[in-house]
């Protein structure tokens, strides 16, 4: 049985495929670095990793299905100076091009779909109760060139006679002096018939990137990898996601109040479901 393994995390702007990205630009286009839905030769939809600006009015299918994105412009692997200076923004509320119906924080924000907010540049997000003299640390525009510097690795080690696992992440090139959290994607979150809200990867699930953009995170999770035939198989963790928190807030047992680009922004994750080599038990 595999006891320990290390993984490289991939830089992204994307959580699920809808909304297409958790980051926008000032023109209201999704800035997508991740799986991009394109028409395939056989008439189906292929989701291949890439980079592009995607229109907010792209076709929106039911949850669990895919449709081709409307590509505004491809982003090359080597960004132009203009693209590197692109200012990054939150998504507005209600979330555009979103079919994810889960309530992210049912106790704190039971009716999130009724909230209306504009898109804000990351450095101008209205942090609740903030006073200028409080010393906000993110005061300059966050650019695409800055965002794509993020790198990270994750080591997973089984513990406590295979009833738990230790997760140790190390990260570089993050947005300096700002709040990050870590989110667990469980098998149940991928169920198109009943999406549940994603959960924190341990509580508290926070770390703060230092002035050079470095950070680390540790959590011991109970029974994170139940077998496929176990009664709690849907609780199996399949991804580890590092989120930049635009409102500089942590939400206890929730990962955000609105999620998916409104107040949480995926920056590092495994490129697809992982950890298949591990099995734990209660």
Secondary structure, DSSP 4 states (H G I P E B T S, - for coil): ---EEEEEEEE-S-SSSSSS-S-EETTS-EEEEEEEEEE-TTSSEEEEEEEEEE-TT---PPTT------EEEE--SS--HHHHTPBEEPPPBSPTT------TTTTT-TTGGG--B---BGGG---TT--GGG--S--S--BHHHHTT-EEEEEEEEETTTTEEEEEEEEES--TT-EEEEEEEEGGGG-TTSPPPPEESSSS-EEE--TTS-EEEEEEEET-SB-TTSTTGGG-EEEEEEEEETT---BTTBS-SS-TTSSEEEEEE-SS---TT--B--
